[in-house]
Amino acid sequence: MKAVWISLLILLIPALTWADEEADRIQAIKIGRRSVVSLRVYRNNSNRPGVGSGIILRSDGFILTNSHVVEGAKVVRVGLPGGKQYNGRIWKEAPDKDLALVKIEATGLPVARIGNSDRIELGQDVIAIGDPLGFSGTVTRGIVGGLSRDIKVGQVQYPAMIQTDAAINPGSSGGALINLSGEVLGVNTLIYNGPNGTRPSQGLGFAIPITHAVSVAKTLVAQRPVSSGKPWLGLIGDNLSPELSVAHNIPAKRGVMVRSMVPGSPADQAGMRVGDTIVQCDAKSVLSVTDFLSQIAAHKPGDTVELGIWRRGKKTSVKVTLDVAGQ
């Protein structure tokens, strides 16, 4: 009977070990996910955003990401794990290091646990967290497959990168590579496809070591933000034409018809709709897109403007509080 119990214990030990490892992994993901945000980056007045990720470094709204994620951004929308959305501004970039800081006006944010990337071991279990292809909060598992990899992509020389086979895809950039304690070890940055993308790879993802990234971030925090402080409405419009006036039953002959809006933008939050035609801004006539932009530019972020609009053949007004442009 004693031999039977010993045999059962021997069989149970691997199962218990596996259960402990799974519990550690689940807990690490809970810790890591709460400080990884989604980034939606709008460029050149497009209403179709680029996708990326970021890591909350400070509770007052400083978020670390890759420079290539926010490069050329006009608007940066930041989504927290709980679903809350913010308009972010690019605080400062270090393009030569492919790192950037985005700032949102918030307090009490869950700050990432920062690990020591100098102590990473080859073969160590790691988990990547981010927004691959827009699937927010996705986690993938792998190991550290290489250390101190020097890689050049375009004009950027990446030193001492962490190599992992945890799946990284477009949108993962700027997200966190964590250990089984939930500590951030790296900033997920790229998939290596060889010179000029000539050799597609599998399982060759790379992350910037967090020790290096945090050092750069501390320097960026101390610098002046690059945001211009320009007011932002968040809509795209066309000049009202005679044809549009007739088609939409609009008595006005000049104005700006709303063609699209950035989700969560001031215009969107104020209840404006695609098809609205703006004919007045604070009781002053709006003659064209150029004229309207000039009138908005005379304000500052935080100002509230009252827009006179035609909607489905009826005249009405909407009050919009301007936000700050991301760049």
Phi, psi and omega in degrees: 000319179300319180296325179295315180298320178297318179296319179295320179296320179297322179289328183283331184303312177300321181295318179295320179297317179298317180296321178296317179296320179295317179297319178297319181294316179297318179294320179299319179295318178300318180291313184291321186295329186291343181247013177252125184250162174263144177239132173241117191248120182256129182235147171051043177061022178276145175263011175250109188277155164282159185241137177203186183225168179207164182237127180286117181264329182224147184293344180267016168105013176272126185235129180269136176208184175275146177298322182292342177290320186253003181303129178073014183290138169263326180221136175236114176261129183249125179249123177279159181305328180282355177105349181290142184244144177226153168270120182259158173238146177286115182284308180194151179238152170233079186301327181292341177250001181054045177227152180206159174244133173248139182243132172241154180273089182207160177226162177069025181285151179285114185275141179295145171280121183265123178268188179250101183289350177285346184252014180293141180249144175298130181091357180294141177291135177220160180228130177262134180234131180179202184240056181302124179055025176090002178275092189300140175070022180289140176240139175227151188244145176193199177230167173281115184262352180189154181231153175056044177276123176265121186229138174246126177231116184062235181263004183257128174258111181265117180265146169052046181286154174268124178264136179216154174259007170298130188299126176235133182226169175307129185106338176286337185304134181092350180279183188256141167253115187243164174262185184281006171256002181081011180272138180284126178255337183198166176256111180302129192229316186203160169250129184273124180240022178079174180303125178059025177069026187277344183230087180305138185243166172231132177071023178243073175261153183224145180231143174284127179304135186293331178299317177291317183296318180294323177299316177295318182299321179298323177292319181292323180300324184284348183268163179289143179292152180272349181302135182283346183073016180287145179289149185226132180256321175090030177227160177237132184224167177239154174298137177289128179250163176304322181296316179293323179302314181291315184296327185251012176056050181252117181297331182291151179256344179224149181159195181230120177268129181287121180264324178199164179222149175284126179304133179080002180287167177305318179297317179296314182294332180281352177095014176290158184228153172298133183103342174300143177242117183275122181241347179216149173228112185051049176071002177262136182299140174256119186261332185196174176300314180299317179296317180296315179299322179295320179292319178294321181296341179283352178259179176233159178305137182102339177290149174251128178246146177255119183257127172274125185227156168257130180224115179052046175082003181237144179272134177209183179221154180224134176262128183235129176267118184289143176254184179260139178294145183292337183222000000 
